[in-house]
């Protein structure tokens, strides 16, 4: 069953959004649907024939369940609206719980809304780009900047000075060519990134990565949720896996701790390998490659709560990686009138 369908135009070139009634050349259309069987939001990019009222998805945009995924984690029943003042289209979704109904009853609440995201069509015209709306930056405070850091193999470093339970972190990684050449070969049978992420998560130690962020982490790293990259070689190209490892997200609660993973459409030789992560107590939203793909997850730590939560950058691979820039902020509470 399809739920929450959404259909709207997108510019082929540019980030500005269009009203649904606008009709002119230089646009494509997006059809988004929420599949009740899997609790996943899929979409296709294609061409809409106004005269015959027929929508035809581009062949390359059709993936599993007849579409690409808006988010590779717990992100469902999304709906968009057109902001006519700032000429942007904004998505908001339901982020459901990972815990059982029994635990939900104890908590006294269940489910929340995602951070609002601006969306537009990427330059290749094949997929959507998503990015937190600029208004979230108004909540930033206590900025911490780190630059030109080398993360040696097996190392980690705490990001101090921010409120780790409610934070905004942006990182740009730089991987030297000599390091990329040491990447593990992607076996021909490794076609499912979700399975790769589930099997080894953020603890693999076989080449370039996993490296990234440990969020909602306890002081001694008994608890953490990891958002990571792992780079493979495939013939003369490199393949980037982005994943979320939540196997150790809580030592006191049992719930759905499935790892998430996907192949990020980015070439680390020519494009910036970036990560932005928003943390708000039990919700973690991560945007890879400037928003080319996203993972939303829920975490329910029993140790890393409020002031006892920490954030670390880490590198569990066998090769060093460099951080070009890292900026982190505490996030204030939003006030909604």
N, C-alpha and C positions, 0 to 999 in steps of 0.2 A: 504494500500500500504506500502511495505517495502522500506525504503531508507537507504543508507549508510551501507550496510551489511559489516560485518567484521568476518573473520574466522581465528583462529590462535591456535597453541599449547601452553599449559601451563604445567609446571612441577608439578607432584603430591606432591613432597617434595622439597621445596626451592623457593626462590624469584627470581632467575635468569630467564630471558626469553629465548625463543627459536626462531630461524628463522623458517619461515613457511615451509621450505624445509626439516628440520630435522625430521628424522623418527627413533624412537627407543622406547623401553619400558619405563615405568615410566612417561608417559605423558597422559594428557587428552586434549580435544579441547574445545574451546569456540566459539559459534556462536552468534554474536550480530547483532541486527537489530533495525532500527529506524522506529516506527510506525507513519505514517503521520496523522492518524485519531486523535491520542491523544497527539502527540508531545512528546512521551516518548521513551527512549532507553531501550530495553529489551535484555536479554541474557540467554542462557542456557549453562550448562556444560555437556559434554558427551564424547562419544567414537567415534573415526573416523576410519573406516575400509578403509585403503588405497587401498587394493586390489579390493574391490567392489565399492569404492568411495561412501560409505554410512556413514552418520553421525547420531548417535542415542543419543539423550539427555538423561541424567540420569532422572529417574522418579521424584526424589525429587527436581530437579532444575526447573521443569516446574511450572510456577505460572500464574498469569493473563497475557493475551495476549501472552501466550506460552513462558514465560520467566521471569526471575528475573529482577529487575530494576537496572541499573547502578547508577542512581541518582533519588532521590525522589522529586526533584524540577524542575527548569527550565534548563534542560541539554539535548540537542538534537543534532542529526546528528553527533555523535562522530565518530572519526576515530582513529585508532592506527597505530603506526609504531614501528619497531624493531630497537633499538639502539644497533648496533653490538659492539660498543666500550665498553659500560658499561653493556652489556648483560641484557637489560631491555626492557619491552614493555611500551610505553607511549600513553596515550589517551589525545586527545584534542577535545572539543566539542563546539558547538554553544550555547551561552546563549542568548536566545531571550528576547525581552522586555515584560514587564508586562503592559506597558501603551498602550493607543489607538494609532491608526495611526495618528490621528490629533495631539496628543501630540508629537509623534515621529517626525512629520514634523517640529514642533516648536523647538524641541531639535536640529534638523539638522543631526541626525545620529540614527542608529538603529541596535542593536545587537553587540555582541563582542564574543571573544573566551575565554574559561575557562582557569584557571591555568592548566598547564600540570600535568598529574598524572601518576605515575608508578603503574602498576597493576600486581598482581600475584594471585595464587590460595591459599585460606586459608588452614590451616592444616587439616580441616575436609573434604576438597575436594568438598564442596558443593557450594561455592560462591567465587566471586572475592574480593580481598582486594585492596583498592585504597589509594594512599598517594601522596601528592604534591611532585614533583621531588626535589631532594636535592639542585638544583641550586637556588631555591627560597630563601634558607637560606642565600645566598650571599647578598641578599637585606636587611637582618635584621640589625637593628641598635637600639641604646637606649634601651637595654634590661632591663626589670623590672622583679624581682623575688619575689614571695610571697609563703610562706610555712606554713603548719599546721594552717590553718584558719578554724574557725567554723562559718558557716553561720546559724545564728539562724532563726527560722521560721519567715517569713515576712520581712527579711532583705535584704539589698543590699550593695555593696561596690564598689566604683569606682576604676578602674585600671588607675592610674595616671602615667604620664611620657612617654606615647607613643602617636604617632599621630593616633588618633582613626579612621580617615577616610581612613587610609591606614596602616593596621596592621596585625600581625600574633600572635595568642593567642593559647597556649596549656595549658590545665587544666587536672588534675587527681583528680577525686572525690573518697572519701572513705565513705562508708555508713555502720555504725556499725550494727551488727546483730539485736540488740535491736530496732534500728530505722527501719530496714527493716520489722520487725514483725508488725509495725504499718501501713504498706502499705495498701492502699485501695484494696478491693477484686475486681478482674476483673470479671464483670458479664458475664454470658455465651453468652449474646446477643452482647457484645462488641467485635465483630470480625474484624471490619474495623478500623484500627488505624488512617486512614485519617479522618474518621468521628469524632473520639474521639478528635483529634487535632483541628478540625474545630469547634467543639461545645464549648470547654472550653479553648483551647489554653494554654497560659502560666499563666493564672490568676486563675486556679483551686486551691483550698485550702482544700484538702481532705486527705492528708497523706504525703507520701514521694514525694515531688515535687509538681509542676514543679520547677526545679532549673537549672541554666545554665548561659547564657550570654545575656546581653542586648547590642546590637551593634548599631552603627549609632543612638545613643540616644541623645536627647537634654538635656540641663542642668537640666531642671525640669521634665524630663521623659514624656513630652507631646508626643514626637516621640520616637520610638524605634522599632527595629526588634529583637525578642527573639528567641534564639536557646536553647532548653530545653530538659531535661529528666524528666520523670515521671514514678515511679515504682509501679507496682501492684502485688498483690498476686493471684496466681492461683493454688489451691490445695496446694501442698507442694513446689511449685516453685515460682520464681519471674519473672515477665515480665516487660521489659524495653521499654517504649515508648520514641522515640526520635522525636522531632517536631520542626517546625519553625512557629512562630506566627508573622505575618506581618500586623495584623489588624490595628496597630497604627504606621505603618512605615512612614506615611506622613500625616500631617494635612492639607496640601495645595493642594494635588493632589488626584484624584480618579482614581484608576486603579485596576487590578486584585490583590486582597490581600488575596487570598485563603491561608489558613494554610496548611502546609504539615506535615505528620506524618507517622511513620512506627514502627513496632516492631523490635528492635535491637536484633540480635542473640548474646546475651551475658548473662552470669550468674553473677549478681553483688556479689554473695557470693564468687566466686572463680576467677573472672576476673576483670581487671582494667576497671573502667568506665571512659573513657577518652573522651575529646573533643578537636579538633583542628579547629580553624576558621580563614579563610583568608578573610580580608576585603579590598576592593578596590573601594571606593566611592559608586557606585551603585550596586556592586556585593558582595555577601556574600556566601562563600563556606565553609561548615562545614563537618567534618569527625568524625564519632562516633565510639567508640570501637576500636581505632587503625586503622580505615579505613574500617571496616566491612560494613559500609553504609554511604551514603553521601546525603546532601541536598544543592542544589544551589538555591539561590533566588536573586531577584532584589529588590532594595529599592530606593525610590526617595524622601528623606527627604527634607523639605523646611526650617527646623530650624537647624537640625543637619548636617551642611555642613562644610567641611574642618575643620578649627580650632574650630568650634562650635559643633563638634561631640564628643561624650564621649562613653566609654565602662564601663559596670558595670557587676559584678557577682551578681547573685540574688538567692533568695530562697523564693518562694511563697507558699511552702507547710506548713503543720502544724507541721512538725518534723525538727530538725536541720540536716544539712549535713556538712561533713568536706571536705576541699580542702587539699589534700596532698601536691601537688605542683601546682604552676601557673607561667608560663613564658610568657611574652608578649614583642613584639618588634614593633617598627615602621618599615615600609617597604619603602625603597628608590624606586625611579623610575627605571624601567628597561631600559637599553640602548641596542637597537637592531641594529646591523650593517647590 
